[in-house]
Amino acid sequence: MSTDLTVLLVVAAVLVAATLAVAVALLIRLVRTRRALRRAGLPVERQWVFWGAVAYLVLPTDLVPDPVYLDDIGVLLLALRSLRSAADRPPAPGG
């Protein structure tokens, strides 16, 4: 194996590990946001957003093959943003 190929493989492995770490960090933030919303007593009417994002991350079927986690990161970011926007909305009257 040549030195160039070894360097390329190491760089690719580091990039895959970094994107996986970002995806896992976003998943943790998503779970924490959901828990915070529940503790605050806010109704989370879009629970399908949370479970859909988690399923997309875990299931083997992806839009982009798994060595590139950019699609997973995008789905997690959208779910996190959706849950955060639910937290920022004022509570419904009478609820």
Gaussian input, Z-matrix of N, CA and C with variables (Angstrom, degrees):
# hf/3-21g

backbone

0 1
 N
 C     1     B1
 C     2     B2     1     A1
 N     3     B3     2     A2     1     D1
 C     4     B4     3     A3     2     D2
 C     5     B5     4     A4     3     D3
 N     6     B6     5     A5     4     D4
 C     7     B7     6     A6     5     D5
 C     8     B8     7     A7     6     D6
 N     9     B9     8     A8     7     D7
 C    10    B10     9     A9     8     D8
 C    11    B11    10    A10     9     D9
 N    12    B12    11    A11    10    D10
 C    13    B13    12    A12    11    D11
 C    14    B14    13    A13    12    D12
 N    15    B15    14    A14    13    D13
 C    16    B16    15    A15    14    D14
 C    17    B17    16    A16    15    D15
 N    18    B18    17    A17    16    D16
 C    19    B19    18    A18    17    D17
 C    20    B20    19    A19    18    D18
 N    21    B21    20    A20    19    D19
 C    22    B22    21    A21    20    D20
 C    23    B23    22    A22    21    D21
 N    24    B24    23    A23    22    D22
 C    25    B25    24    A24    23    D23
 C    26    B26    25    A25    24    D24
 N    27    B27    26    A26    25    D25
 C    28    B28    27    A27    26    D26
 C    29    B29    28    A28    27    D27
 N    30    B30    29    A29    28    D28
 C    31    B31    30    A30    29    D29
 C    32    B32    31    A31    30    D30
 N    33    B33    32    A32    31    D31
 C    34    B34    33    A33    32    D32
 C    35    B35    34    A34    33    D33
 N    36    B36    35    A35    34    D34
 C    37    B37    36    A36    35    D35
 C    38    B38    37    A37    36    D36
 N    39    B39    38    A38    37    D37
 C    40    B40    39    A39    38    D38
 C    41    B41    40    A40    39    D39
 N    42    B42    41    A41    40    D40
 C    43    B43    42    A42    41    D41
 C    44    B44    43    A43    42    D42
 N    45    B45    44    A44    43    D43
 C    46    B46    45    A45    44    D44
 C    47    B47    46    A46    45    D45
 N    48    B48    47    A47    46    D46
 C    49    B49    48    A48    47    D47
 C    50    B50    49    A49    48    D48
 N    51    B51    50    A50    49    D49
 C    52    B52    51    A51    50    D50
 C    53    B53    52    A52    51    D51
 N    54    B54    53    A53    52    D52
 C    55    B55    54    A54    53    D53
 C    56    B56    55    A55    54    D54
 N    57    B57    56    A56    55    D55
 C    58    B58    57    A57    56    D56
 C    59    B59    58    A58    57    D57
 N    60    B60    59    A59    58    D58
 C    61    B61    60    A60    59    D59
 C    62    B62    61    A61    60    D60
 N    63    B63    62    A62    61    D61
 C    64    B64    63    A63    62    D62
 C    65    B65    64    A64    63    D63
 N    66    B66    65    A65    64    D64
 C    67    B67    66    A66    65    D65
 C    68    B68    67    A67    66    D66
 N    69    B69    68    A68    67    D67
 C    70    B70    69    A69    68    D68
 C    71    B71    70    A70    69    D69
 N    72    B72    71    A71    70    D70
 C    73    B73    72    A72    71    D71
 C    74    B74    73    A73    72    D72
 N    75    B75    74    A74    73    D73
 C    76    B76    75    A75    74    D74
 C    77    B77    76    A76    75    D75
 N    78    B78    77    A77    76    D76
 C    79    B79    78    A78    77    D77
 C    80    B80    79    A79    78    D78
 N    81    B81    80    A80    79    D79
 C    82    B82    81    A81    80    D80
 C    83    B83    82    A82    81    D81
 N    84    B84    83    A83    82    D82
 C    85    B85    84    A84    83    D83
 C    86    B86    85    A85    84    D84
 N    87    B87    86    A86    85    D85
 C    88    B88    87    A87    86    D86
 C    89    B89    88    A88    87    D87
 N    90    B90    89    A89    88    D88
 C    91    B91    90    A90    89    D89
 C    92    B92    91    A91    90    D90
 N    93    B93    92    A92    91    D91
 C    94    B94    93    A93    92    D92
 C    95    B95    94    A94    93    D93
 N    96    B96    95    A95    94    D94
 C    97    B97    96    A96    95    D95
 C    98    B98    97    A97    96    D96
 N    99    B99    98    A98    97    D97
 C   100   B100    99    A99    98    D98
 C   101   B101   100   A100    99    D99
 N   102   B102   101   A101   100   D100
 C   103   B103   102   A102   101   D101
 C   104   B104   103   A103   102   D102
 N   105   B105   104   A104   103   D103
 C   106   B106   105   A105   104   D104
 C   107   B107   106   A106   105   D105
 N   108   B108   107   A107   106   D106
 C   109   B109   108   A108   107   D107
 C   110   B110   109   A109   108   D108
 N   111   B111   110   A110   109   D109
 C   112   B112   111   A111   110   D110
 C   113   B113   112   A112   111   D111
 N   114   B114   113   A113   112   D112
 C   115   B115   114   A114   113   D113
 C   116   B116   115   A115   114   D114
 N   117   B117   116   A116   115   D115
 C   118   B118   117   A117   116   D116
 C   119   B119   118   A118   117   D117
 N   120   B120   119   A119   118   D118
 C   121   B121   120   A120   119   D119
 C   122   B122   121   A121   120   D120
 N   123   B123   122   A122   121   D121
 C   124   B124   123   A123   122   D122
 C   125   B125   124   A124   123   D123
 N   126   B126   125   A125   124   D124
 C   127   B127   126   A126   125   D125
 C   128   B128   127   A127   126   D126
 N   129   B129   128   A128   127   D127
 C   130   B130   129   A129   128   D128
 C   131   B131   130   A130   129   D129
 N   132   B132   131   A131   130   D130
 C   133   B133   132   A132   131   D131
 C   134   B134   133   A133   132   D132
 N   135   B135   134   A134   133   D133
 C   136   B136   135   A135   134   D134
 C   137   B137   136   A136   135   D135
 N   138   B138   137   A137   136   D136
 C   139   B139   138   A138   137   D137
 C   140   B140   139   A139   138   D138
 N   141   B141   140   A140   139   D139
 C   142   B142   141   A141   140   D140
 C   143   B143   142   A142   141   D141
 N   144   B144   143   A143   142   D142
 C   145   B145   144   A144   143   D143
 C   146   B146   145   A145   144   D144
 N   147   B147   146   A146   145   D145
 C   148   B148   147   A147   146   D146
 C   149   B149   148   A148   147   D147
 N   150   B150   149   A149   148   D148
 C   151   B151   150   A150   149   D149
 C   152   B152   151   A151   150   D150
 N   153   B153   152   A152   151   D151
 C   154   B154   153   A153   152   D152
 C   155   B155   154   A154   153   D153
 N   156   B156   155   A155   154   D154
 C   157   B157   156   A156   155   D155
 C   158   B158   157   A157   156   D156
 N   159   B159   158   A158   157   D157
 C   160   B160   159   A159   158   D158
 C   161   B161   160   A160   159   D159
 N   162   B162   161   A161   160   D160
 C   163   B163   162   A162   161   D161
 C   164   B164   163   A163   162   D162
 N   165   B165   164   A164   163   D163
 C   166   B166   165   A165   164   D164
 C   167   B167   166   A166   165   D165
 N   168   B168   167   A167   166   D166
 C   169   B169   168   A168   167   D167
 C   170   B170   169   A169   168   D168
 N   171   B171   170   A170   169   D169
 C   172   B172   171   A171   170   D170
 C   173   B173   172   A172   171   D171
 N   174   B174   173   A173   172   D172
 C   175   B175   174   A174   173   D173
 C   176   B176   175   A175   174   D174
 N   177   B177   176   A176   175   D175
 C   178   B178   177   A177   176   D176
 C   179   B179   178   A178   177   D177
 N   180   B180   179   A179   178   D178
 C   181   B181   180   A180   179   D179
 C   182   B182   181   A181   180   D180
 N   183   B183   182   A182   181   D181
 C   184   B184   183   A183   182   D182
 C   185   B185   184   A184   183   D183
 N   186   B186   185   A185   184   D184
 C   187   B187   186   A186   185   D185
 C   188   B188   187   A187   186   D186
 N   189   B189   188   A188   187   D187
 C   190   B190   189   A189   188   D188
 C   191   B191   190   A190   189   D189
 N   192   B192   191   A191   190   D190
 C   193   B193   192   A192   191   D191
 C   194   B194   193   A193   192   D192
 N   195   B195   194   A194   193   D193
 C   196   B196   195   A195   194   D194
 C   197   B197   196   A196   195   D195
 N   198   B198   197   A197   196   D196
 C   199   B199   198   A198   197   D197
 C   200   B200   199   A199   198   D198
 N   201   B201   200   A200   199   D199
 C   202   B202   201   A201   200   D200
 C   203   B203   202   A202   201   D201
 N   204   B204   203   A203   202   D202
 C   205   B205   204   A204   203   D203
 C   206   B206   205   A205   204   D204
 N   207   B207   206   A206   205   D205
 C   208   B208   207   A207   206   D206
 C   209   B209   208   A208   207   D207
 N   210   B210   209   A209   208   D208
 C   211   B211   210   A210   209   D209
 C   212   B212   211   A211   210   D210
 N   213   B213   212   A212   211   D211
 C   214   B214   213   A213   212   D212
 C   215   B215   214   A214   213   D213
 N   216   B216   215   A215   214   D214
 C   217   B217   216   A216   215   D215
 C   218   B218   217   A217   216   D216
 N   219   B219   218   A218   217   D217
 C   220   B220   219   A219   218   D218
 C   221   B221   220   A220   219   D219
 N   222   B222   221   A221   220   D220
 C   223   B223   222   A222   221   D221
 C   224   B224   223   A223   222   D222
 N   225   B225   224   A224   223   D223
 C   226   B226   225   A225   224   D224
 C   227   B227   226   A226   225   D225
 N   228   B228   227   A227   226   D226
 C   229   B229   228   A228   227   D227
 C   230   B230   229   A229   228   D228
 N   231   B231   230   A230   229   D229
 C   232   B232   231   A231   230   D230
 C   233   B233   232   A232   231   D231
 N   234   B234   233   A233   232   D232
 C   235   B235   234   A234   233   D233
 C   236   B236   235   A235   234   D234
 N   237   B237   236   A236   235   D235
 C   238   B238   237   A237   236   D236
 C   239   B239   238   A238   237   D237
 N   240   B240   239   A239   238   D238
 C   241   B241   240   A240   239   D239
 C   242   B242   241   A241   240   D240
 N   243   B243   242   A242   241   D241
 C   244   B244   243   A243   242   D242
 C   245   B245   244   A244   243   D243
 N   246   B246   245   A245   244   D244
 C   247   B247   246   A246   245   D245
 C   248   B248   247   A247   246   D246
 N   249   B249   248   A248   247   D247
 C   250   B250   249   A249   248   D248
 C   251   B251   250   A250   249   D249
 N   252   B252   251   A251   250   D250
 C   253   B253   252   A252   251   D251
 C   254   B254   253   A253   252   D252
 N   255   B255   254   A254   253   D253
 C   256   B256   255   A255   254   D254
 C   257   B257   256   A256   255   D255
 N   258   B258   257   A257   256   D256
 C   259   B259   258   A258   257   D257
 C   260   B260   259   A259   258   D258
 N   261   B261   260   A260   259   D259
 C   262   B262   261   A261   260   D260
 C   263   B263   262   A262   261   D261
 N   264   B264   263   A263   262   D262
 C   265   B265   264   A264   263   D263
 C   266   B266   265   A265   264   D264
 N   267   B267   266   A266   265   D265
 C   268   B268   267   A267   266   D266
 C   269   B269   268   A268   267   D267
 N   270   B270   269   A269   268   D268
 C   271   B271   270   A270   269   D269
 C   272   B272   271   A271   270   D270
 N   273   B273   272   A272   271   D271
 C   274   B274   273   A273   272   D272
 C   275   B275   274   A274   273   D273
 N   276   B276   275   A275   274   D274
 C   277   B277   276   A276   275   D275
 C   278   B278   277   A277   276   D276
 N   279   B279   278   A278   277   D277
 C   280   B280   279   A279   278   D278
 C   281   B281   280   A280   279   D279
 N   282   B282   281   A281   280   D280
 C   283   B283   282   A282   281   D281
 C   284   B284   283   A283   282   D282

   B1=1.4511
   B2=1.5240
   B3=1.3176
   B4=1.4566
   B5=1.5273
   B6=1.3019
   B7=1.4618
   B8=1.5242
   B9=1.3288
   B10=1.4705
   B11=1.5236
   B12=1.3174
   B13=1.4543
   B14=1.5255
   B15=1.3104
   B16=1.4583
   B17=1.5260
   B18=1.3187
   B19=1.4648
   B20=1.5301
   B21=1.3169
   B22=1.4611
   B23=1.5260
   B24=1.3155
   B25=1.4573
   B26=1.5269
   B27=1.3051
   B28=1.4638
   B29=1.5310
   B30=1.3350
   B31=1.4592
   B32=1.5332
   B33=1.3305
   B34=1.4641
   B35=1.5288
   B36=1.3246
   B37=1.4671
   B38=1.5231
   B39=1.3129
   B40=1.4616
   B41=1.5247
   B42=1.3327
   B43=1.4654
   B44=1.5221
   B45=1.3171
   B46=1.4620
   B47=1.5234
   B48=1.3274
   B49=1.4643
   B50=1.5314
   B51=1.3250
   B52=1.4644
   B53=1.5244
   B54=1.3256
   B55=1.4635
   B56=1.5233
   B57=1.3178
   B58=1.4640
   B59=1.5254
   B60=1.3229
   B61=1.4648
   B62=1.5297
   B63=1.3258
   B64=1.4641
   B65=1.5291
   B66=1.3333
   B67=1.4652
   B68=1.5233
   B69=1.3183
   B70=1.4649
   B71=1.5305
   B72=1.3267
   B73=1.4660
   B74=1.5250
   B75=1.3239
   B76=1.4629
   B77=1.5184
   B78=1.3161
   B79=1.4624
   B80=1.5247
   B81=1.3164
   B82=1.4691
   B83=1.5290
   B84=1.3382
   B85=1.4633
   B86=1.5131
   B87=1.3199
   B88=1.4602
   B89=1.5242
   B90=1.3311
   B91=1.4632
   B92=1.5212
   B93=1.3242
   B94=1.4667
   B95=1.5260
   B96=1.3297
   B97=1.4620
   B98=1.5133
   B99=1.3165
   B100=1.4651
   B101=1.5291
   B102=1.3203
   B103=1.4718
   B104=1.5265
   B105=1.3306
   B106=1.4624
   B107=1.5293
   B108=1.3156
   B109=1.4640
   B110=1.5216
   B111=1.3010
   B112=1.4690
   B113=1.5338
   B114=1.3408
   B115=1.4706
   B116=1.5226
   B117=1.3246
   B118=1.4590
   B119=1.5233
   B120=1.3148
   B121=1.4530
   B122=1.5117
   B123=1.3306
   B124=1.4557
   B125=1.5189
   B126=1.3149
   B127=1.4629
   B128=1.5208
   B129=1.2908
   B130=1.4635
   B131=1.5237
   B132=1.3403
   B133=1.4566
   B134=1.5185
   B135=1.2949
   B136=1.4624
   B137=1.5234
   B138=1.3030
   B139=1.4582
   B140=1.5134
   B141=1.3284
   B142=1.4578
   B143=1.5269
   B144=1.3336
   B145=1.4695
   B146=1.5276
   B147=1.3237
   B148=1.4604
   B149=1.5222
   B150=1.3440
   B151=1.4629
   B152=1.5271
   B153=1.3171
   B154=1.4644
   B155=1.5151
   B156=1.3299
   B157=1.4725
   B158=1.5228
   B159=1.3158
   B160=1.4675
   B161=1.5287
   B162=1.3312
   B163=1.4681
   B164=1.5190
   B165=1.3327
   B166=1.4542
   B167=1.5203
   B168=1.3292
   B169=1.4654
   B170=1.5226
   B171=1.3330
   B172=1.4570
   B173=1.5328
   B174=1.3306
   B175=1.4605
   B176=1.5320
   B177=1.3272
   B178=1.4588
   B179=1.5240
   B180=1.3245
   B181=1.4611
   B182=1.5183
   B183=1.3299
   B184=1.4586
   B185=1.5216
   B186=1.3298
   B187=1.4531
   B188=1.5256
   B189=1.3159
   B190=1.4625
   B191=1.5244
   B192=1.3349
   B193=1.4707
   B194=1.5241
   B195=1.3275
   B196=1.4623
   B197=1.5201
   B198=1.3228
   B199=1.4725
   B200=1.5289
   B201=1.3385
   B202=1.4614
   B203=1.5288
   B204=1.3183
   B205=1.4703
   B206=1.5280
   B207=1.3251
   B208=1.4608
   B209=1.5215
   B210=1.3178
   B211=1.4588
   B212=1.5247
   B213=1.3280
   B214=1.4601
   B215=1.5299
   B216=1.3177
   B217=1.4575
   B218=1.5305
   B219=1.3203
   B220=1.4651
   B221=1.5191
   B222=1.3233
   B223=1.4720
   B224=1.5243
   B225=1.3188
   B226=1.4590
   B227=1.5265
   B228=1.3303
   B229=1.4650
   B230=1.5251
   B231=1.3329
   B232=1.4587
   B233=1.5301
   B234=1.3146
   B235=1.4612
   B236=1.5298
   B237=1.3198
   B238=1.4628
   B239=1.5301
   B240=1.3061
   B241=1.4656
   B242=1.5307
   B243=1.3184
   B244=1.4617
   B245=1.5254
   B246=1.3342
   B247=1.4628
   B248=1.5217
   B249=1.3299
   B250=1.4711
   B251=1.5252
   B252=1.3361
   B253=1.4617
   B254=1.5307
   B255=1.3337
   B256=1.4680
   B257=1.5290
   B258=1.3069
   B259=1.4683
   B260=1.5167
   B261=1.3289
   B262=1.4608
   B263=1.5253
   B264=1.3338
   B265=1.4612
   B266=1.5248
   B267=1.3272
   B268=1.4788
   B269=1.5264
   B270=1.3223
   B271=1.4648
   B272=1.5255
   B273=1.3288
   B274=1.4716
   B275=1.5227
   B276=1.3302
   B277=1.4709
   B278=1.5291
   B279=1.2994
   B280=1.4657
   B281=1.5083
   B282=1.3377
   B283=1.4614
   B284=1.4332
   A1=107.85
   A2=115.88
   A3=119.85
   A4=110.83
   A5=114.16
   A6=120.68
   A7=110.67
   A8=117.02
   A9=120.22
   A10=111.36
   A11=116.72
   A12=120.36
   A13=111.11
   A14=116.50
   A15=121.37
   A16=110.48
   A17=116.77
   A18=120.90
   A19=109.95
   A20=116.78
   A21=120.85
   A22=111.32
   A23=117.83
   A24=121.44
   A25=111.88
   A26=116.90
   A27=120.87
   A28=110.17
   A29=117.05
   A30=120.94
   A31=109.95
   A32=116.84
   A33=120.64
   A34=110.30
   A35=117.46
   A36=120.67
   A37=110.97
   A38=117.74
   A39=121.45
   A40=110.46
   A41=117.78
   A42=120.65
   A43=111.69
   A44=117.32
   A45=120.91
   A46=110.11
   A47=116.65
   A48=120.23
   A49=110.90
   A50=117.59
   A51=120.59
   A52=111.20
   A53=117.67
   A54=119.10
   A55=111.05
   A56=117.71
   A57=120.35
   A58=110.42
   A59=116.96
   A60=121.07
   A61=110.50
   A62=117.38
   A63=120.67
   A64=109.85
   A65=117.17
   A66=120.66
   A67=111.12
   A68=117.29
   A69=120.84
   A70=110.37
   A71=117.11
   A72=120.35
   A73=110.85
   A74=116.95
   A75=119.84
   A76=111.77
   A77=117.16
   A78=120.65
   A79=110.46
   A80=116.72
   A81=120.89
   A82=110.12
   A83=117.42
   A84=120.10
   A85=111.51
   A86=117.01
   A87=121.49
   A88=110.76
   A89=116.81
   A90=120.75
   A91=110.29
   A92=117.36
   A93=120.50
   A94=111.57
   A95=116.96
   A96=120.40
   A97=110.43
   A98=117.00
   A99=120.74
   A100=110.51
   A101=116.76
   A102=120.11
   A103=111.13
   A104=116.80
   A105=120.28
   A106=110.64
   A107=116.67
   A108=119.96
   A109=110.90
   A110=117.03
   A111=120.00
   A112=110.56
   A113=117.06
   A114=120.35
   A115=111.12
   A116=117.15
   A117=121.00
   A118=112.11
   A119=116.34
   A120=120.01
   A121=114.17
   A122=116.74
   A123=119.56
   A124=109.85
   A125=116.30
   A126=117.39
   A127=110.19
   A128=116.03
   A129=120.90
   A130=106.58
   A131=114.71
   A132=118.36
   A133=112.52
   A134=117.13
   A135=120.35
   A136=111.22
   A137=116.87
   A138=119.10
   A139=111.80
   A140=117.79
   A141=120.85
   A142=110.75
   A143=117.53
   A144=120.40
   A145=109.37
   A146=115.75
   A147=120.16
   A148=111.19
   A149=115.98
   A150=119.65
   A151=111.87
   A152=117.52
   A153=120.24
   A154=111.79
   A155=116.89
   A156=120.56
   A157=111.01
   A158=116.76
   A159=120.46
   A160=110.23
   A161=117.13
   A162=120.33
   A163=111.17
   A164=117.55
   A165=120.69
   A166=111.00
   A167=116.55
   A168=120.13
   A169=111.32
   A170=117.26
   A171=121.47
   A172=112.89
   A173=116.86
   A174=119.69
   A175=111.45
   A176=117.29
   A177=120.01
   A178=114.46
   A179=118.98
   A180=121.50
   A181=109.32
   A182=117.04
   A183=123.30
   A184=109.84
   A185=115.58
   A186=120.16
   A187=110.61
   A188=115.51
   A189=122.38
   A190=106.56
   A191=119.15
   A192=120.28
   A193=111.89
   A194=116.56
   A195=121.73
   A196=118.10
   A197=121.94
   A198=116.11
   A199=112.85
   A200=117.15
   A201=121.48
   A202=106.83
   A203=117.28
   A204=122.05
   A205=112.65
   A206=118.06
   A207=119.62
   A208=112.17
   A209=118.16
   A210=119.51
   A211=110.74
   A212=117.13
   A213=121.00
   A214=110.60
   A215=115.83
   A216=120.81
   A217=109.80
   A218=116.75
   A219=120.49
   A220=112.20
   A221=116.81
   A222=120.61
   A223=110.07
   A224=117.56
   A225=120.56
   A226=111.63
   A227=116.99
   A228=119.74
   A229=111.75
   A230=116.75
   A231=119.62
   A232=111.43
   A233=116.78
   A234=119.90
   A235=110.77
   A236=116.61
   A237=120.98
   A238=110.13
   A239=116.57
   A240=120.53
   A241=110.88
   A242=116.47
   A243=120.68
   A244=111.29
   A245=116.69
   A246=119.74
   A247=111.49
   A248=116.96
   A249=120.23
   A250=111.02
   A251=117.06
   A252=118.83
   A253=110.55
   A254=117.18
   A255=120.67
   A256=110.04
   A257=116.74
   A258=120.32
   A259=111.44
   A260=117.32
   A261=121.32
   A262=112.70
   A263=117.96
   A264=121.27
   A265=110.31
   A266=116.52
   A267=118.16
   A268=109.67
   A269=117.40
   A270=119.96
   A271=110.65
   A272=114.10
   A273=120.19
   A274=109.78
   A275=117.78
   A276=120.20
   A277=110.41
   A278=115.18
   A279=121.24
   A280=113.11
   A281=118.72
   A282=119.80
   A283=108.93
   D1=131.88
   D2=-178.12
   D3=-77.65
   D4=162.57
   D5=-179.75
   D6=-65.70
   D7=-39.42
   D8=179.75
   D9=-61.83
   D10=-41.87
   D11=179.65
   D12=-66.11
   D13=-39.82
   D14=178.22
   D15=-62.16
   D16=-45.35
   D17=179.25
   D18=-62.90
   D19=-42.62
   D20=179.14
   D21=-62.17
   D22=-42.02
   D23=178.41
   D24=-65.79
   D25=-39.91
   D26=179.35
   D27=-66.22
   D28=-43.69
   D29=179.15
   D30=-63.45
   D31=-42.75
   D32=178.63
   D33=-62.76
   D34=-42.36
   D35=179.66
   D36=-63.93
   D37=-40.02
   D38=178.73
   D39=-65.58
   D40=-41.46
   D41=178.26
   D42=-64.92
   D43=-41.49
   D44=177.76
   D45=-63.43
   D46=-44.03
   D47=179.56
   D48=-64.21
   D49=-38.66
   D50=-179.94
   D51=-67.01
   D52=-43.86
   D53=179.88
   D54=-68.61
   D55=-34.71
   D56=175.64
   D57=-64.95
   D58=-40.28
   D59=178.40
   D60=-62.59
   D61=-40.61
   D62=178.06
   D63=-64.50
   D64=-43.40
   D65=179.41
   D66=-61.58
   D67=-42.45
   D68=179.41
   D69=-66.98
   D70=-40.74
   D71=178.18
   D72=-62.21
   D73=-40.74
   D74=177.74
   D75=-67.43
   D76=-37.12
   D77=176.39
   D78=-61.85
   D79=-42.23
   D80=178.39
   D81=-63.20
   D82=-43.42
   D83=177.55
   D84=-62.70
   D85=-38.36
   D86=179.12
   D87=-63.15
   D88=-44.13
   D89=179.03
   D90=-65.30
   D91=-42.35
   D92=179.05
   D93=-64.30
   D94=-39.38
   D95=178.22
   D96=-63.36
   D97=-43.58
   D98=179.30
   D99=-62.10
   D100=-43.19
   D101=178.73
   D102=-64.34
   D103=-40.62
   D104=179.86
   D105=-64.28
   D106=-39.24
   D107=178.00
   D108=-64.48
   D109=-40.76
   D110=179.27
   D111=-66.66
   D112=-43.16
   D113=179.68
   D114=-64.24
   D115=-34.65
   D116=-179.54
   D117=-74.61
   D118=-9.53
   D119=179.11
   D120=82.99
   D121=9.66
   D122=178.45
   D123=-78.44
   D124=131.96
   D125=177.11
   D126=-71.12
   D127=130.32
   D128=179.29
   D129=-102.47
   D130=91.08
   D131=-177.37
   D132=-75.61
   D133=-15.52
   D134=-178.88
   D135=-105.91
   D136=52.34
   D137=179.22
   D138=-65.30
   D139=-24.59
   D140=178.35
   D141=-63.21
   D142=-27.26
   D143=178.05
   D144=-64.70
   D145=-46.91
   D146=179.74
   D147=-61.72
   D148=-53.32
   D149=-176.38
   D150=-67.42
   D151=-33.03
   D152=176.82
   D153=-65.77
   D154=-40.64
   D155=178.91
   D156=-66.36
   D157=-42.58
   D158=178.45
   D159=-64.04
   D160=-44.44
   D161=179.73
   D162=-63.34
   D163=-40.51
   D164=179.88
   D165=-62.86
   D166=-37.86
   D167=179.64
   D168=-69.32
   D169=-38.08
   D170=-172.77
   D171=-85.99
   D172=-38.03
   D173=-175.24
   D174=-69.02
   D175=148.36
   D176=-176.33
   D177=-74.19
   D178=-14.73
   D179=-179.42
   D180=-85.35
   D181=121.76
   D182=-178.46
   D183=-134.15
   D184=160.76
   D185=172.12
   D186=-71.68
   D187=-36.30
   D188=179.00
   D189=-119.47
   D190=139.19
   D191=179.85
   D192=-54.89
   D193=148.67
   D194=-171.94
   D195=-62.75
   D196=-20.61
   D197=174.42
   D198=-60.32
   D199=-18.28
   D200=176.08
   D201=-115.39
   D202=108.87
   D203=-173.74
   D204=-91.56
   D205=17.65
   D206=-176.46
   D207=-64.44
   D208=-37.28
   D209=178.42
   D210=-68.05
   D211=-38.56
   D212=176.93
   D213=-62.86
   D214=-43.33
   D215=179.53
   D216=-63.45
   D217=-41.02
   D218=178.60
   D219=-62.30
   D220=-43.68
   D221=179.13
   D222=-64.40
   D223=-42.89
   D224=179.06
   D225=-64.84
   D226=-39.98
   D227=178.11
   D228=-64.33
   D229=-41.28
   D230=177.77
   D231=-63.61
   D232=-41.34
   D233=178.78
   D234=-65.68
   D235=-42.93
   D236=179.17
   D237=-62.32
   D238=-43.39
   D239=179.14
   D240=-64.05
   D241=-39.99
   D242=178.99
   D243=-63.94
   D244=-44.01
   D245=179.07
   D246=-67.51
   D247=-38.46
   D248=178.02
   D249=-64.89
   D250=-38.12
   D251=179.17
   D252=-67.11
   D253=-32.64
   D254=175.44
   D255=-65.86
   D256=-34.44
   D257=179.64
   D258=-72.41
   D259=-30.80
   D260=-177.50
   D261=-79.78
   D262=-18.87
   D263=179.99
   D264=-70.31
   D265=143.32
   D266=176.89
   D267=-68.66
   D268=150.36
   D269=179.54
   D270=-63.72
   D271=149.86
   D272=179.26
   D273=-67.33
   D274=145.76
   D275=178.79
   D276=-62.19
   D277=137.37
   D278=179.38
   D279=79.21
   D280=4.29
   D281=-177.54
   D282=-119.33

